[in-house]
Amino acid sequence: MSNFPIKEFEAAATPFYFYDMELLRRTLDAVKDSAHDDNFHVHYAIKANANPLVIKKISEAGLGVDCVSEGEIRAALKAGFPASKIVFAGVGKGDSEIDYALDNDIECFNVESIPELQLIQEMAAVKCKVANIAIRVNPDIDAHTHHYITTGLEENKFGVALDMLRSAVDYCLKSPNLRLVGLHFHIGSQITVMEPFKLLCERINGLIDTYKKLGVEFQSINVGGGLGIDYEDPDGQPIPDFKSYFEVFRNNLRLDSTQQVHFELGRSIVGQCGSLITKVRYVKEGLKKKFVIVDAGMTDLIRPALYQAHHVIQNITSTDIATETYDVVGPICESSDCFGVEETLPVTKRGDLIAIRSAGAYGEIMASQYNCRNLPGCVTN
Ligand SMILES: Cc1ncc(COP(=O)(O)O)c(C=O)c1O
């Protein structure tokens, strides 16, 4: 079990997110060691977690950042990411968001449709600017992950379909205020096997060859994010296998010496450094089950309710060696407000502290105030 600062936890109001900054530092070191190639550029997908303390640490490590809204761009700039390392993605960028990104001279727009290209061209022309563009291609690859986080299949709303890419490329090439720098891909999230990434490389190689024959060279290839984490063994594998991940792209992408590869990793960077810490309010006997009712709910961590995700649940204050089986549930008026079914925990009582592990990604950032609840707090080491 992780070494939690229990004394500090006991003094803090629950529920709150605990971020292990030391683990985050080691994770960032591992990313940088594994992506040492001069033409590899790692961006952090800030949608995974925009906690100011977390993103400051990531910007200090020298990573770029992938944003999907004006709010994320503002948060990134505030945390110290330079505008020249900000890429702006998203299927439905608003006019004012594009305006803000153009004014800040961000690195690149990852564009998902021809109407969006038209709007960026118009707005950049008014400002006498030239916007760097990567066209997001929908590569039609099954990432074999949860259907809510599969993004690269033909029927997903994301990206330009392969058959329509030519028109988007031609539109960029004839637009004086757009500079086509490359292609962008993202096939899904929580991908724990390397095969889908290899397929992605094959698809990219094919596109590079096809367009080379047409006289179009892509200076930058953005392969998105998606590397998963081990939700069932956060202490056994606290740092994802970045070596194997980057190796796939090093060994399988056929690039010339000037082409750059961009990565947009979210979950794999911050997932394991965060835990949701919550206090037991009641232990309730049902007819067939015992429930541990905690003060955190789906408003604080929605992944179990939204994706049927399972996080390791630990009682971090009980010293009892006897165990019991419980359903661990929150106080929200929804049946889906359940963190775990038939969890084996040490005998648990009112006031115990529970850690819900691997909650650093898509946790705090997705918190809501449903039921007029407060947002969760934050503690770091
Ligand atoms: C375009 C894009 N890039 C990067 C990411 C980050 O993915 P992950 O957190 O799985 O690394 C996402 C996540 O949805 C995304 O949509």
The ligand as a MOL file (V3000), in Angstrom:
LIG
                    3D

  0  0  0     0  0            999 V3000
M  V30 BEGIN CTAB
M  V30 COUNTS 16 16 0 0 0
M  V30 BEGIN ATOM
M  V30 1 C -7.1460 14.2300 -29.0250 0
M  V30 2 C -6.7160 13.6340 -27.7340 0
M  V30 3 N -5.4050 13.6130 -27.4420 0
M  V30 4 C -4.9650 13.0910 -26.2720 0
M  V30 5 C -5.8380 12.5570 -25.3560 0
M  V30 6 C -5.3050 12.0070 -24.0710 0
M  V30 7 O -5.5350 10.6590 -23.9790 0
M  V30 8 P -4.9540 9.7900 -22.7820 0
M  V30 9 O -5.3330 10.4570 -21.5230 0
M  V30 10 O -5.5890 8.4740 -22.9600 0
M  V30 11 O -3.4640 9.7200 -22.9690 0
M  V30 12 C -7.2130 12.5340 -25.6270 0
M  V30 13 C -8.1580 11.9390 -24.6630 0
M  V30 14 O -9.2970 11.7820 -24.8410 0
M  V30 15 C -7.6670 13.1020 -26.8570 0
M  V30 16 O -8.9590 13.1260 -27.1550 0
M  V30 END ATOM
M  V30 BEGIN BOND
M  V30 1 1 1 2
M  V30 2 1 2 3
M  V30 3 2 2 15
M  V30 4 2 3 4
M  V30 5 1 4 5
M  V30 6 1 5 6
M  V30 7 2 5 12
M  V30 8 1 6 7
M  V30 9 1 7 8
M  V30 10 2 8 9
M  V30 11 1 8 10
M  V30 12 1 8 11
M  V30 13 1 12 13
M  V30 14 1 12 15
M  V30 15 2 13 14
M  V30 16 1 15 16
M  V30 END BOND
M  V30 END CTAB
M  END
